[in-house]
Amino acid sequence: MKYMLLIWNRPGFTEGLSEQDRTALFGEVDEIMKELTETGELIGGQALANPSQTLTVRLVDGSPEVLDGPFMESKEQFAGYLAVDCDSPQRAAEIAARWPDVRYGGAMEVRPIMDEAGTEM
């Protein structure tokens, strides 16, 4: 089954880390990515640009309108994702639990990815 692991964290949180902690964090990410590549579980993933560069489309007075920013009622913002193909939701959650952002106040959301028919959900 394929899972999307959504990375949520505070924008700019790495700027408050020491150089040593920042290097360690990115080193952990590299290790996890290498492992997932070697096991064949990694499908893809990307970090996202700063939320200040976001546009949001919402219905305003009956018409779609493009607005600057995500402007969500949250301290955490969607920062990136991993897509993995693994045997169980427990394995996907295990991968998410190892993601270093979680230790720095972030969160990982684990969601199954529907196949093209979408009938499994």
Secondary structure, 3 states (H helix, E strand, C coil): CEEEEEEEECCCHHHHCCHHHHHHHHHHHHHHHHHHHHHCCEEEEEECCCHHHCEEEEEECCEEEEEECCCCCCCCEEEEEEEEECCCHHHHHHHHHHCHHHHHCCEEEEEECCCCCCCCC
